[in-house]
Amino acid sequence: MAEYHRQMESKRTELSHAIDLFYSEIGVVFQPLEAFCSSERRRYDPLSKRVEELEKTFARLMRQIAKG
């Protein structure tokens, strides 16, 4: 049993290292996309907020018009 536990611990360590390496590589692959998305978010966020404000204004005006 002791040998079995030793071998399983060794395999667990190997698997853990493989998983860490996988996530590290995935992070490197997606980093440019993350940077691009952040940049685009900063670029379009003010426009998006303005659209939300206009939608609220239009909804308020439609309610006022409906009241007559």
PyMOL commands that set and color helices and strands:
alter all, ss='L'
color gray80, all
select helices_A, chain A and resi 2-67
alter helices_A, ss='H'
color red, helices_A
deselect
rebuild
show_as cartoon
